[in-house]
């Protein structure tokens, strides 16, 4: 399902015009991105959590140059579904 499909589905189910739904969806995604970039997790009860995970520093190899490189520690975004979300997906 694409973002356009989501907008169409919400618009059809609620009767709200597609432009308003698209703007709302874009604002939601921008808010989640801003929160995660500030290391603030986003919790949506019954749906899941958008969280920031810290990846530790590690040593890797560049096989073309046959050298060792160090990848510094960094943050990555992650999604952890709620238990009810997981159970609903398992049942279908």
Order of alpha helices (4+ residues) and beta strands (2+ residues): alpha-alpha-beta-beta-beta-beta-beta-alpha
